[in-house]
Amino acid sequence: MTRRWTAGLALVLALAGCGGDPADVGAPDRGLVGLAMPTKGSDRWIGDGENMNAQFSLLGYRTSLQYADDDTGVQISQIQQMIDDGAKALVVGAIDGTKLKDVLGKAAAAKIPVISYDRLIRDTPDIAYYATFDNFKVGVMQGTYIVETLRLGRGGGPANIELFAGSADDNNATFFFNGAMSVLTPYIRSGALTVRSGETAFAEVATQRWDGKVAKERMARLLRTTYANQRVNAILSPYDGITRGIIEALREGGYAANALPVLTGQDAEIDSVKLIAGGQQGQTVYKDTRELAKVAVQMVNSLVTGGDPIVNDTKQYNNGVKDVPTFLLQPVTVTKDNYQRVLVDGGYYTAAQISG
Ligand code: GAL
């Protein structure tokens, strides 16, 4: 996959008559691309924006990269501004995937194609393509890590577990949760896993805006009530920022740093990779945002130059109006055993960033 994309980008660069050198002054001005990202509150989105900026500029595009501080109203005005500025295409990482219908209607009226980036924008015909990772598989990886670490079905357990999900207004959150539950549910049914709080419905375990503080409060409540007299053995968390909130609650609730429950995460954020190296967080799911940026850039460049973007899924993602043609990248599960090889040898982080 990686090799394929590297080759794909090289081809795109060659077709654009651009040697790939940022100093290539002969690169044409291919116009403006609007990049509407949700928040700087998480490292990954900063990386997404930087990676797309760099790759678009190599192809001769100008960009307007905007972050909306997790405020949907701000994101709508930023997109409107990009339309007013004459953007050739928009790449949108939505905050609330259900609230962009009207502004994207205006983009469509101005014939500006929209790429839904990482998160599916819902209830509108006005998105052309979707670039993301295999979101269901992300959840499967988190559930599998829990089952394997507790050695369920192999002499381990029974064990207590609590479930956390992401933001209910983000289409990805249900995919992650359903993926994880596809692995965990048989063990819950057989009694090998018990959700002592009884909170198992997505709506009960969702975490508004993926906010670590919200997750910390819920975990603290569970520790005061359900777990006043017993330990929790595992926690399904969909995202590193939520996991760090949960760890804070656990530590304040008296759990020693070296005796935390089995904990999952996502995004391989640097603060969480440090926790994995130190043995506090067990797992994260790494999604190489450099590759996602390449996919989005390829899609935009094809659309602007009259080609057909490459996709590899046309069935899984219906946004309420249509099946959205999608390119799915593959996530990678990361633990203490492989973070060095995947993240350091893979050039995502330096060893010094992790140990620093
Ligand atoms: C999701 C995204 C995850 C994580 C989360 C919180 O939509 O797919 O990788 O970043 O948002 O930002």
Boltz pocket constraint, residues with backbone or C-beta under 6 A from the ligand:
constraints:
  - pocket:
      binder: B
      contacts: [[A, 42], [A, 44], [A, 118], [A, 119], [A, 166], [A, 170], [A, 172], [A, 173], [A, 210], [A, 238], [A, 239], [A, 266], [A, 267], [A, 287]]
      max_distance: 6.0
